[in-house]
Amino acid sequence: VLSPSGIKRFRREAEVLGQLKHPGIAQIHELGTLRQDGHEQPFIAMEYVDGPDLATYCKKRELSVQDRLRLIARL
């Protein structure tokens, strides 16, 4: 459960992320809060990107720490 200040920070960070335009960054379609069990639960609806998550990608390819860092720098 986030405090009111936590929700405010979440919204601000999501708004900033929504302004980023880059082919390597999934686009944000919507952000908001959902009232559940008497508490507001923030959410972000993002573009779906097909494929493995980054950890799975790195593990499957047995990337070294240096290779992982190079990958992150490229992303």
N, CA, C and O of each residue as an XYZ file, in Angstrom:
300
protein
N       0.855     -1.177      0.000
C       0.000      0.000      0.000
C       0.898      1.236      0.000
O       1.747      1.399      0.876
N       0.701      2.087     -0.977
C       1.490      3.309     -1.068
C       0.818      4.441     -0.318
O      -0.409      4.539     -0.278
N       1.626      5.279      0.266
C       1.130      6.486      0.923
C       0.718      7.486     -0.158
O       1.075      7.311     -1.323
N      -0.023      8.527      0.209
C      -0.376      9.554     -0.782
C       0.862     10.149     -1.463
O       0.833     10.427     -2.662
N       1.937     10.344     -0.714
C       3.154     10.885     -1.339
C       3.793      9.853     -2.266
O       4.384     10.215     -3.283
N       3.678      8.574     -1.921
C       4.191      7.516     -2.786
C       3.424      7.448     -4.091
O       4.021      7.265     -5.152
N       2.111      7.592     -4.028
C       1.282      7.601     -5.236
C       1.622      8.804     -6.095
O       1.691      8.700     -7.319
N       1.833      9.944     -5.457
C       2.199     11.155     -6.204
C       3.535     10.947     -6.931
O       3.670     11.325     -8.094
N       4.511     10.355     -6.259
C       5.815     10.088     -6.873
C       5.676      9.084     -8.009
O       6.288      9.253     -9.064
N       4.873      8.035     -7.804
C       4.617      7.042     -8.842
C       4.061      7.709    -10.097
O       4.536      7.458    -11.205
N       3.052      8.560     -9.914
C       2.444      9.245    -11.060
C       3.452     10.124    -11.790
O       3.501     10.138    -13.020
N       4.253     10.855    -11.024
C       5.244     11.743    -11.650
C       6.256     10.933    -12.451
O       6.570     11.299    -13.583
N       6.770      9.851    -11.894
C       7.744      9.013    -12.604
C       7.113      8.394    -13.848
O       7.762      8.318    -14.891
N       5.864      7.953    -13.757
C       5.184      7.375    -14.914
C       4.975      8.426    -16.003
O       5.101      8.121    -17.189
N       4.660      9.654    -15.612
C       4.494     10.737    -16.587
C       5.804     11.028    -17.307
O       5.814     11.243    -18.520
N       6.897     11.036    -16.572
C       8.210     11.256    -17.187
C       8.535     10.114    -18.148
O       8.981     10.358    -19.269
N       8.316      8.873    -17.720
C       8.556      7.723    -18.596
C       7.686      7.791    -19.847
O       8.127      7.404    -20.930
N       6.474      8.273    -19.709
C       5.563      8.384    -20.844
C       6.025      9.376    -21.888
O       5.593      9.308    -23.039
N       6.892     10.293    -21.513
C       7.410     11.292    -22.450
C       8.626     10.794    -23.228
O       9.028     11.411    -24.216
N       9.213      9.680    -22.787
C      10.388      9.147    -23.472
C       9.954      8.457    -24.758
O       9.044      7.628    -24.754
N      10.604      8.802    -25.839
C      10.308      8.205    -27.147
C      11.593      7.602    -27.690
O      12.502      8.327    -28.094
N      11.670      6.283    -27.701
C      12.849      5.578    -28.184
C      12.413      4.179    -28.565
O      11.576      3.593    -27.879
N      12.962      3.616    -29.653
C      12.555      2.276    -30.066
C      12.839      1.202    -29.018
O      12.195      0.153    -29.030
N      13.777      1.439    -28.123
C      14.117      0.461    -27.100
C      13.331      0.620    -25.814
O      13.591     -0.092    -24.843
N      12.373      1.539    -25.782
C      11.578      1.779    -24.572
C      10.109      1.525    -24.892
O       9.553      2.137    -25.805
N       9.485      0.626    -24.143
C       8.056      0.349    -24.334
C       7.253      1.608    -24.017
O       7.530      2.307    -23.042
N       6.269      1.881    -24.843
C       5.446      3.069    -24.662
C       4.389      2.855    -23.579
O       3.856      1.758    -23.421
N       4.106      3.896    -22.857
C       3.062      3.871    -21.828
C       1.762      4.338    -22.466
O       1.713      5.400    -23.087
N       0.700      3.532    -22.310
C      -0.602      3.877    -22.878
C      -1.494      4.581    -21.858
O      -2.271      5.471    -22.206
N      -1.376      4.177    -20.609
C      -2.244      4.762    -19.584
C      -1.626      4.540    -18.214
O      -0.928      3.552    -17.984
N      -1.889      5.462    -17.318
C      -1.514      5.276    -15.923
C      -2.658      5.768    -15.063
O      -3.425      6.646    -15.458
N      -2.757      5.196    -13.901
C      -3.836      5.590    -13.018
C      -3.798      4.811    -11.724
O      -2.795      4.179    -11.391
N      -4.892      4.862    -11.003
C      -5.009      4.109     -9.765
C      -6.342      3.369     -9.768
O      -7.323      3.800    -10.374
N      -6.337      2.259     -9.081
C      -7.525      1.431     -8.934
C      -7.785      1.278     -7.443
O      -6.890      0.887     -6.694
N      -8.994      1.581     -7.010
C      -9.331      1.418     -5.602
C      -9.646     -0.046     -5.349
O     -10.548     -0.619     -5.961
N      -8.885     -0.643     -4.434
C      -9.042     -2.057     -4.125
C      -8.900     -2.248     -2.621
O      -7.911     -1.818     -2.027
N      -9.871     -2.882     -2.018
C      -9.874     -3.127     -0.573
C      -9.660     -1.844      0.218
O      -8.987     -1.847      1.249
N     -10.231     -0.757     -0.263
C     -10.144      0.511      0.441
C      -8.846      1.265      0.233
O      -8.635      2.310      0.848
N      -7.970      0.754     -0.626
C      -6.688      1.413     -0.888
C      -6.554      1.680     -2.381
O      -7.100      0.952     -3.210
N      -5.818      2.733     -2.704
C      -5.536      3.012     -4.105
C      -4.300      2.248     -4.533
O      -3.247      2.340     -3.903
N      -4.440      1.487     -5.618
C      -3.345      0.710     -6.169
C      -2.973      1.330     -7.525
O      -3.776      1.293     -8.457
N      -1.767      1.897     -7.643
C      -1.387      2.492     -8.918
C      -1.090      1.425     -9.973
O      -0.703      0.304     -9.644
N      -1.277      1.789    -11.242
C      -0.958      0.873    -12.338
C      -0.422      1.656    -13.531
O      -0.673      2.852    -13.681
N       0.318      0.950    -14.368
C       0.784      1.476    -15.645
C       0.406      0.449    -16.713
O       0.743     -0.728    -16.581
N      -0.288      0.877    -17.765
C      -0.590      0.021    -18.914
C       0.420      0.383    -19.999
O       0.446      1.508    -20.499
N       1.259     -0.611    -20.353
C       2.336     -0.356    -21.303
C       2.173     -1.191    -22.565
O       1.421     -2.165    -22.604
N       2.895     -0.782    -23.582
C       2.975     -1.529    -24.828
C       3.481     -2.940    -24.543
O       4.389     -3.126    -23.733
N       2.898     -3.924    -25.203
C       3.356     -5.294    -25.063
C       4.550     -5.508    -25.982
O       4.492     -5.193    -27.171
N       5.622     -6.040    -25.434
C       6.811     -6.359    -26.213
C       7.024     -7.861    -26.117
O       7.266     -8.390    -25.032
N       6.935     -8.543    -27.243
C       7.065     -9.988    -27.269
C       8.525    -10.379    -27.109
O       9.410     -9.754    -27.694
N       8.772    -11.396    -26.329
C      10.131    -11.901    -26.157
C      10.440    -12.151    -24.698
O       9.633    -11.860    -23.815
N      11.623    -12.696    -24.457
C      12.006    -13.004    -23.071
C      12.357    -11.739    -22.296
O      12.690    -10.709    -22.884
N      12.277    -11.829    -20.970
C      12.731    -10.707    -20.156
C      14.267    -10.664    -20.203
O      14.910    -11.618    -20.640
N      14.821     -9.586    -19.763
C      16.261     -9.365    -19.868
C      17.072    -10.422    -19.126
O      18.094    -10.880    -19.636
N      16.639    -10.816    -17.940
C      17.378    -11.814    -17.165
C      17.410    -13.159    -17.898
O      18.448    -13.818    -17.949
N      16.273    -13.557    -18.462
C      16.209    -14.807    -19.207
C      17.089    -14.748    -20.451
O      17.795    -15.707    -20.763
N      17.048    -13.638    -21.151
C      17.874    -13.435    -22.352
C      19.351    -13.605    -22.015
O      20.073    -14.318    -22.712
N      19.795    -12.956    -20.954
C      21.208    -13.012    -20.546
C      21.606    -14.417    -20.092
O      22.677    -14.913    -20.441
N      20.743    -15.040    -19.320
C      21.056    -16.376    -18.804
C      21.134    -17.394    -19.941
O      22.043    -18.223    -19.970
N      20.180    -17.334    -20.878
C      20.148    -18.276    -21.994
C      21.409    -18.165    -22.845
O      21.901    -19.165    -23.368
N      21.928    -16.950    -22.983
C      23.115    -16.720    -23.801
C      24.411    -16.776    -22.989
O      25.504    -16.566    -23.516
N      24.260    -17.064    -21.686
C      25.404    -17.165    -20.780
C      26.316    -15.937    -20.894
O      27.536    -16.060    -21.002
N      25.696    -14.757    -20.867
C      26.463    -13.515    -20.991
C      27.266    -13.252    -19.726
O      26.776    -13.433    -18.612
N      28.498    -12.826    -19.916
C      29.348    -12.438    -18.791
C      28.843    -11.113    -18.221
O      27.985    -10.461    -18.817
N      29.369    -10.725    -17.087
C      28.991     -9.436    -16.488
C      29.319     -8.312    -17.457
O      28.511     -7.401    -17.639
N      30.488     -8.360    -18.082
C      30.876     -7.310    -19.039
C      29.917     -7.276    -20.228
O      29.519     -6.201    -20.676
N      29.547     -8.455    -20.740
C      28.599     -8.507    -21.856
C      27.239     -7.956    -21.445
O      26.575     -7.275    -22.226
N      26.833     -8.250    -20.225
C      25.556     -7.731    -19.726
C      25.607     -6.205    -19.615
O      24.641     -5.523    -19.957
N      26.719     -5.682    -19.144
C      26.867     -4.233    -19.028
C      26.852     -3.562    -20.397
O      26.266     -2.493    -20.565
N      27.504     -4.199    -21.379
C      27.473     -3.659    -22.741
C      26.047     -3.655    -23.287
O      25.628     -2.707    -23.951
N      25.313     -4.721    -23.001
C      23.919     -4.808    -23.443
C      23.096     -3.683    -22.823
O      22.328     -3.016    -23.516
N      23.254     -3.476    -21.530
C      22.516     -2.406    -20.841
C      22.875     -1.045    -21.433
O      21.997     -0.205    -21.627
N      24.137     -0.825    -21.717
C      24.566      0.457    -22.302
C      23.905      0.670    -23.658
O      23.509      1.787    -23.992
N      23.784     -0.416    -24.450
C      23.124     -0.301    -25.758
C      21.645      0.001    -25.611
O      21.076      0.776    -26.380
N      21.029     -0.621    -24.615
C      19.592     -0.422    -24.415
C      19.310      0.986    -23.924
O      18.153      1.340    -23.698
